[in-house]
Every structure is written in C-alpha cells, then in structure tokens.
Amino acid sequence: MFQTRTGLAALELDPTGPYVGPLLDAVADVARLDAYAAREVLHHPATRTAPSSDREDALNAVITAAGLGAGVLPADHRQSLSDAVALAETELGHLLQETRRCPAIPRRRYRNPHE
C-alpha cells in the first residue's frame, strides 16, 4: 500500500511528466498485490489521465478475487469462519499452557547480526 500511495503521490506532483506512462504501469503492478491498493488506484484521479482497459481489468480481477465490495459473508461461511477462529483460540490456549508447564523447554534466542 505504501508503494502504491507513493506512486500516486508522484503522479499528482507531475501529472504530465515524461515518466507518467511507466509510473502508471509500476503503480498498477504493485497494486495487483493488494486488493485495497488496487481499488485505490482505480478510483484515484491521477490514474484517469491515461486509462488502460488491460490495467483496469487486472485491478478489477484482484478486487473481485479478494471479495471487496461483495457485501456480507453468507451465513454458512460466517459460521465456518467463526468455528475456525474458535478452534484456533482453543489450540493456542493449549499451546500456551504447555509452555507454562514445561519451563525446561529451551527457547531459541536469535542473535542480531547487526549488534
């Protein structure tokens, strides 16, 4: 998202500059990695200067695949999600209890190479 917003800011600063085309492509490429970024690129005024149907199609596909704007989760999916979260919470609780009962388990210490 940071890279996307930085690219959009650059487009706002120089909307007619010589690098607008490559910058638009770069912003769209980065936005394909994140549905929220893709949505922001599609709705940003700076990207309307050079519309591209291929770019729009690719970003819309990312948004659709992520389910953004799809509305409310169906009841059966919502229940499955709630069940999975409850199971994860229970399992995490068990793991934390085991760690407390077994203090002899060595914990890994990571050395910072920059120290």
Stockholm file with secondary structure:
# STOCKHOLM 1.0

chainA/1-115         MFQTRTGLAALELDPTGPYVGPLLDAVADVARLDAYAAREVLHHPATRTAPSSDREDALNAVITAAGLGAGVLPADHRQSLSDAVALAETELGHLLQETRRCPAIPRRRYRNPHE
#=GR chainA/1-115 SS CHHHHHHHHHHHHCTTSTTHHHHHHHHHHHHTTCHHHHHHHHHCGGGGGSCCHHHHHHHHHHHHHHTTTCCSCCHHHHHHHHHHHHHHHHHHHHHHHHHHHCTTSCCCCCCCTTC
#=GC SS_cons         CHHHHHHHHHHHHCTTSTTHHHHHHHHHHHHTTCHHHHHHHHHCGGGGGSCCHHHHHHHHHHHHHHTTTCCSCCHHHHHHHHHHHHHHHHHHHHHHHHHHHCTTSCCCCCCCTTC
//
